[in-house]
Each structure stands twice: as structure tokens, then as C-alpha cells.
Amino acid sequence: METKAQTRTEQILKVMPILAWAAFIGFMIEAGAILISYGVSFGNEGAAKDLYQGLDLYALRQFNFVYYTQSISFLVALLIMKSVICYLVIKTLSQFNLRHPFTMDVASRLEQISYWAFGTWVVTMLSNANTSWLLKKTGVLHGNWLSGEFIFMVGLVYIVSQVFKRGVEIQSENDLTV
């Protein structure tokens, strides 16, 4: 029975890097497409009507270019931060060993992931505040991201990183005892 659970866990650990790579590439493509569309919108205001997959910031671009640039900056920053998290997950999973799961590398990467996730949550909150402010000022709403569940995930990943650090300590003590 234990080998079946291990086999399933090993299968999941083989699929997870593929999913993380897909997410990483997807976020980077989206960030790149938005940046290119933003660049095109300098000379062609109409390009702001369809920045990426129907994202229409034309009215905001018409109202104020600085506000438009702020909104684009938040979008791209969030996408890049999500990409960094995916990359850290990829690096963590590539070094993860089920036979000796508790290593300082894994623990410190998990901690890094929690810090990046916290930063992403902060930027999301700032973006939400900016969007609310823009809505009041311009009447244009370009999106509002949920962020309540994100802080729960941040806490969970941080706790797991601390459990891994403790696991490394216990593993080191056991190695010294034997």
C-alpha cells in the first residue's frame, strides 16, 4: 500500500514542474504581450482597446496617460511576480528528493516563495486601491483582483517552510546521533 502512495506522490512530483513551467511561460507571455501592446499604444491610441485578450484600457488612456501607465505597471508587475514564484517552485521541485525531503535549500526556497507571494499580495492590494481610486476619479474600471485568499496561501507556505527548517534540524540531529 505504501508503494502505491509513493508512486502516486512521485507521479504528482513529476507533473508539478510541467504545470509550473506552463504557468511561468504563460505569465511571461502575457506580461510581454501587454508590454508590447503598451509600447504600440504610444503612437497608436487605438491599441489600448485590446491590450491582451480583450483588456480594454482605451478610455483610461484617453483620460490620462499617466493613469494608464500606472495601471499597465501594476498588471505587468503582478505578472512578473507570479512568474518569479513559478520559477522558484520549478527550482524547488527540481531539487526535491522524497527520500530526503528536508534540506535547507528546499526550506529556504519555500521561505522565498512565501516572501514573493506576500509581495504579490501587497502589490495586488495597492493595485486594488489604485483601481478603486481611478474608478472614483475617472469612472473607468479596468479590473479588480481578489486578494483575501492570497494572504492565507502566503501564511500557509511560510508555515510549511518553517516546518521544513525544523525538519532539517531534526534530520541533522538524527544524523549526528547515528
Buried (B, 14 or more C-beta within 10 A) or exposed (E): EEEEEEEEEEEEEEEBBEBBBEBBEBBBEBBEBBBEBBEBBEEEBEBBBEBBEEBEBBBBBEBBBEBBBBBBBBBBBBBBBBBBBBBBBBBBBEEBEEEEEBBEEBBBBBBBBBBBBBBBBBBBBBBBEBBEEBEEEBEBEBEEBEBEEBBEBBEEBBEBBBEBBEBBEEBEEEEEEE
